[in-house]
Amino acid sequence: MSLHLLSDLLDSHDATETVIRDFTTRYEIALSTGDELDVRRVKAAAAVYELHNPGVRVLDELDAIQNAAA
């Protein structure tokens, strides 16, 4: 595997982790403030992100957060 390909894979992984962290942070804030509209907005944005990025499971992360909070 070339260094450029490995570097691209690592960059892609880092970008995915950053996006997931951003969604989970927004979701946790919306849940903690009781902002149901924002909860729905975050879930809708996460669903769109998953459609454009197959294999990324943002909604699973959000569901885990919601189940832990319940």
PyMOL Python script that loads the backbone (N, CA, C, O; Angstrom):
from pymol import cmd

cmd.read_pdbstr("""\
ATOM      1  N   MET A   1       0.855  -1.171   0.000  1.00  0.00           N
ATOM      2  CA  MET A   1       0.000   0.000   0.000  1.00  0.00           C
ATOM      3  C   MET A   1       0.903   1.236   0.000  1.00  0.00           C
ATOM      4  O   MET A   1       1.850   1.331   0.781  1.00  0.00           O
ATOM      5  N   SER A   2       0.599   2.154  -0.868  1.00  0.00           N
ATOM      6  CA  SER A   2       1.442   3.343  -0.950  1.00  0.00           C
ATOM      7  C   SER A   2       1.168   4.277   0.224  1.00  0.00           C
ATOM      8  O   SER A   2       0.106   4.233   0.845  1.00  0.00           O
ATOM      9  N   LEU A   3       2.137   5.106   0.504  1.00  0.00           N
ATOM     10  CA  LEU A   3       1.984   6.068   1.599  1.00  0.00           C
ATOM     11  C   LEU A   3       0.864   7.062   1.335  1.00  0.00           C
ATOM     12  O   LEU A   3       0.175   7.492   2.260  1.00  0.00           O
ATOM     13  N   HIS A   4       0.684   7.425   0.066  1.00  0.00           N
ATOM     14  CA  HIS A   4      -0.384   8.374  -0.261  1.00  0.00           C
ATOM     15  C   HIS A   4      -1.757   7.768  -0.004  1.00  0.00           C
ATOM     16  O   HIS A   4      -2.651   8.438   0.514  1.00  0.00           O
ATOM     17  N   LEU A   5      -1.921   6.500  -0.367  1.00  0.00           N
ATOM     18  CA  LEU A   5      -3.195   5.836  -0.127  1.00  0.00           C
ATOM     19  C   LEU A   5      -3.456   5.681   1.366  1.00  0.00           C
ATOM     20  O   LEU A   5      -4.571   5.912   1.834  1.00  0.00           O
ATOM     21  N   LEU A   6      -2.446   5.298   2.095  1.00  0.00           N
ATOM     22  CA  LEU A   6      -2.571   5.164   3.550  1.00  0.00           C
ATOM     23  C   LEU A   6      -2.894   6.509   4.193  1.00  0.00           C
ATOM     24  O   LEU A   6      -3.728   6.587   5.095  1.00  0.00           O
ATOM     25  N   SER A   7      -2.244   7.547   3.734  1.00  0.00           N
ATOM     26  CA  SER A   7      -2.505   8.885   4.253  1.00  0.00           C
ATOM     27  C   SER A   7      -3.946   9.314   3.965  1.00  0.00           C
ATOM     28  O   SER A   7      -4.607   9.901   4.821  1.00  0.00           O
ATOM     29  N   ASP A   8      -4.424   9.018   2.755  1.00  0.00           N
ATOM     30  CA  ASP A   8      -5.801   9.361   2.399  1.00  0.00           C
ATOM     31  C   ASP A   8      -6.806   8.598   3.266  1.00  0.00           C
ATOM     32  O   ASP A   8      -7.818   9.156   3.690  1.00  0.00           O
ATOM     33  N   LEU A   9      -6.519   7.322   3.525  1.00  0.00           N
ATOM     34  CA  LEU A   9      -7.404   6.528   4.376  1.00  0.00           C
ATOM     35  C   LEU A   9      -7.457   7.084   5.795  1.00  0.00           C
ATOM     36  O   LEU A   9      -8.529   7.172   6.394  1.00  0.00           O
ATOM     37  N   LEU A  10      -6.315   7.454   6.321  1.00  0.00           N
ATOM     38  CA  LEU A  10      -6.275   8.021   7.671  1.00  0.00           C
ATOM     39  C   LEU A  10      -6.992   9.361   7.727  1.00  0.00           C
ATOM     40  O   LEU A  10      -7.701   9.641   8.693  1.00  0.00           O
ATOM     41  N   ASP A  11      -6.818  10.195   6.704  1.00  0.00           N
ATOM     42  CA  ASP A  11      -7.514  11.476   6.653  1.00  0.00           C
ATOM     43  C   ASP A  11      -9.022  11.273   6.603  1.00  0.00           C
ATOM     44  O   ASP A  11      -9.774  11.982   7.272  1.00  0.00           O
ATOM     45  N   SER A  12      -9.461  10.304   5.810  1.00  0.00           N
ATOM     46  CA  SER A  12     -10.884  10.007   5.699  1.00  0.00           C
ATOM     47  C   SER A  12     -11.439   9.520   7.033  1.00  0.00           C
ATOM     48  O   SER A  12     -12.528   9.924   7.441  1.00  0.00           O
ATOM     49  N   HIS A  13     -10.698   8.661   7.706  1.00  0.00           N
ATOM     50  CA  HIS A  13     -11.129   8.155   9.012  1.00  0.00           C
ATOM     51  C   HIS A  13     -11.228   9.292  10.025  1.00  0.00           C
ATOM     52  O   HIS A  13     -12.197   9.370  10.780  1.00  0.00           O
ATOM     53  N   ASP A  14     -10.233  10.167  10.043  1.00  0.00           N
ATOM     54  CA  ASP A  14     -10.249  11.308  10.963  1.00  0.00           C
ATOM     55  C   ASP A  14     -11.429  12.225  10.690  1.00  0.00           C
ATOM     56  O   ASP A  14     -12.066  12.718  11.621  1.00  0.00           O
ATOM     57  N   ALA A  15     -11.722  12.456   9.414  1.00  0.00           N
ATOM     58  CA  ALA A  15     -12.853  13.315   9.049  1.00  0.00           C
ATOM     59  C   ALA A  15     -14.164  12.685   9.493  1.00  0.00           C
ATOM     60  O   ALA A  15     -15.054  13.378   9.986  1.00  0.00           O
ATOM     61  N   THR A  16     -14.285  11.373   9.320  1.00  0.00           N
ATOM     62  CA  THR A  16     -15.501  10.677   9.745  1.00  0.00           C
ATOM     63  C   THR A  16     -15.671  10.757  11.252  1.00  0.00           C
ATOM     64  O   THR A  16     -16.770  11.019  11.741  1.00  0.00           O
ATOM     65  N   GLU A  17     -14.599  10.536  11.988  1.00  0.00           N
ATOM     66  CA  GLU A  17     -14.669  10.614  13.449  1.00  0.00           C
ATOM     67  C   GLU A  17     -15.052  12.020  13.904  1.00  0.00           C
ATOM     68  O   GLU A  17     -15.799  12.179  14.868  1.00  0.00           O
ATOM     69  N   THR A  18     -14.547  13.027  13.220  1.00  0.00           N
ATOM     70  CA  THR A  18     -14.878  14.415  13.565  1.00  0.00           C
ATOM     71  C   THR A  18     -16.363  14.688  13.332  1.00  0.00           C
ATOM     72  O   THR A  18     -17.021  15.324  14.156  1.00  0.00           O
ATOM     73  N   VAL A  19     -16.879  14.210  12.218  1.00  0.00           N
ATOM     74  CA  VAL A  19     -18.303  14.411  11.910  1.00  0.00           C
ATOM     75  C   VAL A  19     -19.175  13.711  12.941  1.00  0.00           C
ATOM     76  O   VAL A  19     -20.144  14.290  13.431  1.00  0.00           O
ATOM     77  N   ILE A  20     -18.838  12.475  13.271  1.00  0.00           N
ATOM     78  CA  ILE A  20     -19.613  11.740  14.267  1.00  0.00           C
ATOM     79  C   ILE A  20     -19.570  12.460  15.613  1.00  0.00           C
ATOM     80  O   ILE A  20     -20.590  12.561  16.294  1.00  0.00           O
ATOM     81  N   ARG A  21     -18.403  12.958  15.998  1.00  0.00           N
ATOM     82  CA  ARG A  21     -18.270  13.685  17.262  1.00  0.00           C
ATOM     83  C   ARG A  21     -19.121  14.957  17.240  1.00  0.00           C
ATOM     84  O   ARG A  21     -19.748  15.301  18.242  1.00  0.00           O
ATOM     85  N   ASP A  22     -19.143  15.655  16.103  1.00  0.00           N
ATOM     86  CA  ASP A  22     -19.960  16.869  15.992  1.00  0.00           C
ATOM     87  C   ASP A  22     -21.450  16.545  16.133  1.00  0.00           C
ATOM     88  O   ASP A  22     -22.172  17.234  16.855  1.00  0.00           O
ATOM     89  N   PHE A  23     -21.907  15.496  15.442  1.00  0.00           N
ATOM     90  CA  PHE A  23     -23.316  15.099  15.555  1.00  0.00           C
ATOM     91  C   PHE A  23     -23.667  14.681  16.979  1.00  0.00           C
ATOM     92  O   PHE A  23     -24.708  15.076  17.505  1.00  0.00           O
ATOM     93  N   THR A  24     -22.807  13.888  17.598  1.00  0.00           N
ATOM     94  CA  THR A  24     -23.122  13.413  18.949  1.00  0.00           C
ATOM     95  C   THR A  24     -23.133  14.567  19.950  1.00  0.00           C
ATOM     96  O   THR A  24     -23.956  14.588  20.866  1.00  0.00           O
ATOM     97  N   THR A  25     -22.227  15.518  19.778  1.00  0.00           N
ATOM     98  CA  THR A  25     -22.206  16.684  20.673  1.00  0.00           C
ATOM     99  C   THR A  25     -23.490  17.492  20.533  1.00  0.00           C
ATOM    100  O   THR A  25     -24.117  17.850  21.530  1.00  0.00           O
ATOM    101  N   ARG A  26     -23.879  17.779  19.289  1.00  0.00           N
ATOM    102  CA  ARG A  26     -25.121  18.535  19.062  1.00  0.00           C
ATOM    103  C   ARG A  26     -26.320  17.786  19.623  1.00  0.00           C
ATOM    104  O   ARG A  26     -27.228  18.393  20.191  1.00  0.00           O
ATOM    105  N   TYR A  27     -26.323  16.470  19.465  1.00  0.00           N
ATOM    106  CA  TYR A  27     -27.436  15.653  19.937  1.00  0.00           C
ATOM    107  C   TYR A  27     -27.509  15.651  21.455  1.00  0.00           C
ATOM    108  O   TYR A  27     -28.590  15.785  22.028  1.00  0.00           O
ATOM    109  N   GLU A  28     -26.371  15.500  22.102  1.00  0.00           N
ATOM    110  CA  GLU A  28     -26.348  15.521  23.570  1.00  0.00           C
ATOM    111  C   GLU A  28     -26.838  16.857  24.112  1.00  0.00           C
ATOM    112  O   GLU A  28     -27.573  16.897  25.099  1.00  0.00           O
ATOM    113  N   ILE A  29     -26.437  17.941  23.478  1.00  0.00           N
ATOM    114  CA  ILE A  29     -26.888  19.270  23.913  1.00  0.00           C
ATOM    115  C   ILE A  29     -28.398  19.389  23.737  1.00  0.00           C
ATOM    116  O   ILE A  29     -29.095  19.869  24.631  1.00  0.00           O
ATOM    117  N   ALA A  30     -28.903  18.953  22.587  1.00  0.00           N
ATOM    118  CA  ALA A  30     -30.348  19.033  22.329  1.00  0.00           C
ATOM    119  C   ALA A  30     -31.134  18.185  23.336  1.00  0.00           C
ATOM    120  O   ALA A  30     -32.180  18.610  23.827  1.00  0.00           O
ATOM    121  N   LEU A  31     -30.631  16.999  23.635  1.00  0.00           N
ATOM    122  CA  LEU A  31     -31.306  16.156  24.628  1.00  0.00           C
ATOM    123  C   LEU A  31     -31.276  16.781  26.016  1.00  0.00           C
ATOM    124  O   LEU A  31     -32.274  16.760  26.736  1.00  0.00           O
ATOM    125  N   SER A  32     -30.129  17.338  26.386  1.00  0.00           N
ATOM    126  CA  SER A  32     -29.994  17.887  27.738  1.00  0.00           C
ATOM    127  C   SER A  32     -30.836  19.146  27.948  1.00  0.00           C
ATOM    128  O   SER A  32     -31.255  19.436  29.068  1.00  0.00           O
ATOM    129  N   THR A  33     -31.080  19.887  26.876  1.00  0.00           N
ATOM    130  CA  THR A  33     -31.898  21.093  26.998  1.00  0.00           C
ATOM    131  C   THR A  33     -33.377  20.816  26.743  1.00  0.00           C
ATOM    132  O   THR A  33     -34.226  21.686  26.941  1.00  0.00           O
ATOM    133  N   GLY A  34     -33.676  19.585  26.299  1.00  0.00           N
ATOM    134  CA  GLY A  34     -35.065  19.238  26.028  1.00  0.00           C
ATOM    135  C   GLY A  34     -35.593  19.840  24.737  1.00  0.00           C
ATOM    136  O   GLY A  34     -36.807  19.946  24.560  1.00  0.00           O
ATOM    137  N   ASP A  35     -34.718  20.231  23.844  1.00  0.00           N
ATOM    138  CA  ASP A  35     -35.106  20.854  22.581  1.00  0.00           C
ATOM    139  C   ASP A  35     -35.455  19.769  21.562  1.00  0.00           C
ATOM    140  O   ASP A  35     -34.596  19.324  20.801  1.00  0.00           O
ATOM    141  N   GLU A  36     -36.715  19.350  21.553  1.00  0.00           N
ATOM    142  CA  GLU A  36     -37.157  18.259  20.684  1.00  0.00           C
ATOM    143  C   GLU A  36     -36.992  18.593  19.202  1.00  0.00           C
ATOM    144  O   GLU A  36     -36.688  17.714  18.395  1.00  0.00           O
ATOM    145  N   LEU A  37     -37.191  19.851  18.848  1.00  0.00           N
ATOM    146  CA  LEU A  37     -37.016  20.254  17.451  1.00  0.00           C
ATOM    147  C   LEU A  37     -35.564  20.076  17.015  1.00  0.00           C
ATOM    148  O   LEU A  37     -35.303  19.587  15.916  1.00  0.00           O
ATOM    149  N   ASP A  38     -34.626  20.465  17.862  1.00  0.00           N
ATOM    150  CA  ASP A  38     -33.220  20.311  17.523  1.00  0.00           C
ATOM    151  C   ASP A  38     -32.807  18.836  17.496  1.00  0.00           C
ATOM    152  O   ASP A  38     -31.965  18.438  16.691  1.00  0.00           O
ATOM    153  N   VAL A  39     -33.403  18.029  18.378  1.00  0.00           N
ATOM    154  CA  VAL A  39     -33.149  16.586  18.354  1.00  0.00           C
ATOM    155  C   VAL A  39     -33.524  16.036  16.985  1.00  0.00           C
ATOM    156  O   VAL A  39     -32.772  15.261  16.394  1.00  0.00           O
ATOM    157  N   ARG A  40     -34.676  16.435  16.489  1.00  0.00           N
ATOM    158  CA  ARG A  40     -35.130  15.969  15.175  1.00  0.00           C
ATOM    159  C   ARG A  40     -34.249  16.508  14.061  1.00  0.00           C
ATOM    160  O   ARG A  40     -33.971  15.798  13.094  1.00  0.00           O
ATOM    161  N   ARG A  41     -33.809  17.748  14.181  1.00  0.00           N
ATOM    162  CA  ARG A  41     -32.917  18.337  13.169  1.00  0.00           C
ATOM    163  C   ARG A  41     -31.605  17.567  13.076  1.00  0.00           C
ATOM    164  O   ARG A  41     -31.125  17.265  11.983  1.00  0.00           O
ATOM    165  N   VAL A  42     -31.039  17.257  14.225  1.00  0.00           N
ATOM    166  CA  VAL A  42     -29.763  16.538  14.244  1.00  0.00           C
ATOM    167  C   VAL A  42     -29.940  15.154  13.642  1.00  0.00           C
ATOM    168  O   VAL A  42     -29.107  14.706  12.854  1.00  0.00           O
ATOM    169  N   LYS A  43     -31.023  14.475  14.011  1.00  0.00           N
ATOM    170  CA  LYS A  43     -31.254  13.137  13.454  1.00  0.00           C
ATOM    171  C   LYS A  43     -31.482  13.190  11.950  1.00  0.00           C
ATOM    172  O   LYS A  43     -31.018  12.311  11.224  1.00  0.00           O
ATOM    173  N   ALA A  44     -32.183  14.198  11.480  1.00  0.00           N
ATOM    174  CA  ALA A  44     -32.413  14.338  10.036  1.00  0.00           C
ATOM    175  C   ALA A  44     -31.094  14.623   9.309  1.00  0.00           C
ATOM    176  O   ALA A  44     -30.830  14.044   8.255  1.00  0.00           O
ATOM    177  N   ALA A  45     -30.279  15.499   9.860  1.00  0.00           N
ATOM    178  CA  ALA A  45     -28.984  15.805   9.241  1.00  0.00           C
ATOM    179  C   ALA A  45     -28.079  14.573   9.243  1.00  0.00           C
ATOM    180  O   ALA A  45     -27.341  14.338   8.286  1.00  0.00           O
ATOM    181  N   ALA A  46     -28.139  13.797  10.309  1.00  0.00           N
ATOM    182  CA  ALA A  46     -27.332  12.571  10.393  1.00  0.00           C
ATOM    183  C   ALA A  46     -27.806  11.555   9.347  1.00  0.00           C
ATOM    184  O   ALA A  46     -26.989  10.865   8.736  1.00  0.00           O
ATOM    185  N   ALA A  47     -29.109  11.465   9.145  1.00  0.00           N
ATOM    186  CA  ALA A  47     -29.641  10.540   8.142  1.00  0.00           C
ATOM    187  C   ALA A  47     -29.179  10.931   6.740  1.00  0.00           C
ATOM    188  O   ALA A  47     -28.807  10.073   5.940  1.00  0.00           O
ATOM    189  N   VAL A  48     -29.204  12.212   6.455  1.00  0.00           N
ATOM    190  CA  VAL A  48     -28.726  12.692   5.152  1.00  0.00           C
ATOM    191  C   VAL A  48     -27.238  12.397   4.998  1.00  0.00           C
ATOM    192  O   VAL A  48     -26.793  11.970   3.933  1.00  0.00           O
ATOM    193  N   TYR A  49     -26.480  12.624   6.052  1.00  0.00           N
ATOM    194  CA  TYR A  49     -25.046  12.339   6.005  1.00  0.00           C
ATOM    195  C   TYR A  49     -24.794  10.857   5.721  1.00  0.00           C
ATOM    196  O   TYR A  49     -23.910  10.515   4.935  1.00  0.00           O
ATOM    197  N   GLU A  50     -25.573   9.979   6.363  1.00  0.00           N
ATOM    198  CA  GLU A  50     -25.422   8.544   6.129  1.00  0.00           C
ATOM    199  C   GLU A  50     -25.757   8.174   4.688  1.00  0.00           C
ATOM    200  O   GLU A  50     -25.107   7.305   4.106  1.00  0.00           O
ATOM    201  N   LEU A  51     -26.767   8.826   4.106  1.00  0.00           N
ATOM    202  CA  LEU A  51     -27.116   8.546   2.719  1.00  0.00           C
ATOM    203  C   LEU A  51     -25.976   8.886   1.771  1.00  0.00           C
ATOM    204  O   LEU A  51     -25.736   8.175   0.795  1.00  0.00           O
ATOM    205  N   HIS A  52     -25.281   9.970   2.063  1.00  0.00           N
ATOM    206  CA  HIS A  52     -24.178  10.404   1.202  1.00  0.00           C
ATOM    207  C   HIS A  52     -22.863   9.705   1.518  1.00  0.00           C
ATOM    208  O   HIS A  52     -21.916   9.786   0.736  1.00  0.00           O
ATOM    209  N   ASN A  53     -22.794   9.025   2.648  1.00  0.00           N
ATOM    210  CA  ASN A  53     -21.562   8.356   3.082  1.00  0.00           C
ATOM    211  C   ASN A  53     -21.887   6.941   3.550  1.00  0.00           C
ATOM    212  O   ASN A  53     -21.943   6.679   4.752  1.00  0.00           O
ATOM    213  N   PRO A  54     -22.101   6.032   2.607  1.00  0.00           N
ATOM    214  CA  PRO A  54     -22.453   4.656   2.971  1.00  0.00           C
ATOM    215  C   PRO A  54     -21.400   4.033   3.893  1.00  0.00           C
ATOM    216  O   PRO A  54     -20.196   4.217   3.714  1.00  0.00           O
ATOM    217  N   GLY A  55     -21.890   3.306   4.863  1.00  0.00           N
ATOM    218  CA  GLY A  55     -20.990   2.646   5.803  1.00  0.00           C
ATOM    219  C   GLY A  55     -20.757   3.427   7.081  1.00  0.00           C
ATOM    220  O   GLY A  55     -20.252   2.874   8.058  1.00  0.00           O
ATOM    221  N   VAL A  56     -21.111   4.686   7.091  1.00  0.00           N
ATOM    222  CA  VAL A  56     -20.970   5.506   8.294  1.00  0.00           C
ATOM    223  C   VAL A  56     -22.270   5.376   9.084  1.00  0.00           C
ATOM    224  O   VAL A  56     -23.352   5.583   8.533  1.00  0.00           O
ATOM    225  N   ARG A  57     -22.175   5.040  10.353  1.00  0.00           N
ATOM    226  CA  ARG A  57     -23.349   4.760  11.176  1.00  0.00           C
ATOM    227  C   ARG A  57     -23.534   5.828  12.253  1.00  0.00           C
ATOM    228  O   ARG A  57     -23.329   5.559  13.437  1.00  0.00           O
ATOM    229  N   VAL A  58     -23.914   7.015  11.852  1.00  0.00           N
ATOM    230  CA  VAL A  58     -24.130   8.108  12.801  1.00  0.00           C
ATOM    231  C   VAL A  58     -25.407   7.880  13.609  1.00  0.00           C
ATOM    232  O   VAL A  58     -25.422   8.108  14.818  1.00  0.00           O
ATOM    233  N   LEU A  59     -26.464   7.438  12.959  1.00  0.00           N
ATOM    234  CA  LEU A  59     -27.736   7.243  13.657  1.00  0.00           C
ATOM    235  C   LEU A  59     -27.621   6.190  14.750  1.00  0.00           C
ATOM    236  O   LEU A  59     -28.277   6.299  15.786  1.00  0.00           O
ATOM    237  N   ASP A  60     -26.797   5.177  14.532  1.00  0.00           N
ATOM    238  CA  ASP A  60     -26.576   4.176  15.580  1.00  0.00           C
ATOM    239  C   ASP A  60     -25.955   4.821  16.817  1.00  0.00           C
ATOM    240  O   ASP A  60     -26.324   4.501  17.946  1.00  0.00           O
ATOM    241  N   GLU A  61     -25.015   5.724  16.594  1.00  0.00           N
ATOM    242  CA  GLU A  61     -24.382   6.437  17.713  1.00  0.00           C
ATOM    243  C   GLU A  61     -25.409   7.291  18.455  1.00  0.00           C
ATOM    244  O   GLU A  61     -25.417   7.327  19.685  1.00  0.00           O
ATOM    245  N   LEU A  62     -26.275   7.978  17.704  1.00  0.00           N
ATOM    246  CA  LEU A  62     -27.285   8.830  18.329  1.00  0.00           C
ATOM    247  C   LEU A  62     -28.299   7.999  19.105  1.00  0.00           C
ATOM    248  O   LEU A  62     -28.723   8.391  20.192  1.00  0.00           O
ATOM    249  N   ASP A  63     -28.688   6.856  18.553  1.00  0.00           N
ATOM    250  CA  ASP A  63     -29.624   5.984  19.265  1.00  0.00           C
ATOM    251  C   ASP A  63     -29.010   5.462  20.564  1.00  0.00           C
ATOM    252  O   ASP A  63     -29.702   5.341  21.575  1.00  0.00           O
ATOM    253  N   ALA A  64     -27.722   5.155  20.537  1.00  0.00           N
ATOM    254  CA  ALA A  64     -27.041   4.683  21.745  1.00  0.00           C
ATOM    255  C   ALA A  64     -27.038   5.770  22.814  1.00  0.00           C
ATOM    256  O   ALA A  64     -27.213   5.475  23.996  1.00  0.00           O
ATOM    257  N   ILE A  65     -26.841   7.014  22.414  1.00  0.00           N
ATOM    258  CA  ILE A  65     -26.862   8.129  23.358  1.00  0.00           C
ATOM    259  C   ILE A  65     -28.251   8.288  23.959  1.00  0.00           C
ATOM    260  O   ILE A  65     -28.400   8.483  25.165  1.00  0.00           O
ATOM    261  N   GLN A  66     -29.275   8.201  23.094  1.00  0.00           N
ATOM    262  CA  GLN A  66     -30.646   8.364  23.581  1.00  0.00           C
ATOM    263  C   GLN A  66     -31.022   7.229  24.535  1.00  0.00           C
ATOM    264  O   GLN A  66     -31.673   7.464  25.553  1.00  0.00           O
ATOM    265  N   ASN A  67     -30.617   6.012  24.210  1.00  0.00           N
ATOM    266  CA  ASN A  67     -30.926   4.869  25.085  1.00  0.00           C
ATOM    267  C   ASN A  67     -30.216   4.987  26.426  1.00  0.00           C
ATOM    268  O   ASN A  67     -30.771   4.610  27.458  1.00  0.00           O
ATOM    269  N   ALA A  68     -29.000   5.504  26.419  1.00  0.00           N
ATOM    270  CA  ALA A  68     -28.254   5.672  27.654  1.00  0.00           C
ATOM    271  C   ALA A  68     -28.879   6.767  28.525  1.00  0.00           C
ATOM    272  O   ALA A  68     -28.821   6.701  29.753  1.00  0.00           O
ATOM    273  N   ALA A  69     -29.473   7.767  27.884  1.00  0.00           N
ATOM    274  CA  ALA A  69     -30.078   8.879  28.629  1.00  0.00           C
ATOM    275  C   ALA A  69     -31.437   8.500  29.212  1.00  0.00           C
ATOM    276  O   ALA A  69     -31.907   9.120  30.166  1.00  0.00           O
ATOM    277  N   ALA A  70     -32.057   7.487  28.637  1.00  0.00           N
ATOM    278  CA  ALA A  70     -33.417   7.108  29.080  1.00  0.00           C
ATOM    279  C   ALA A  70     -33.411   6.330  30.371  1.00  0.00           C
ATOM    280  O   ALA A  70     -34.471   5.945  30.865  1.00  0.00           O
TER     281      ALA A  70
END
""", "prot")
cmd.dss("prot")
cmd.show_as("cartoon", "prot")
cmd.util.cbc("prot")
cmd.orient("prot")
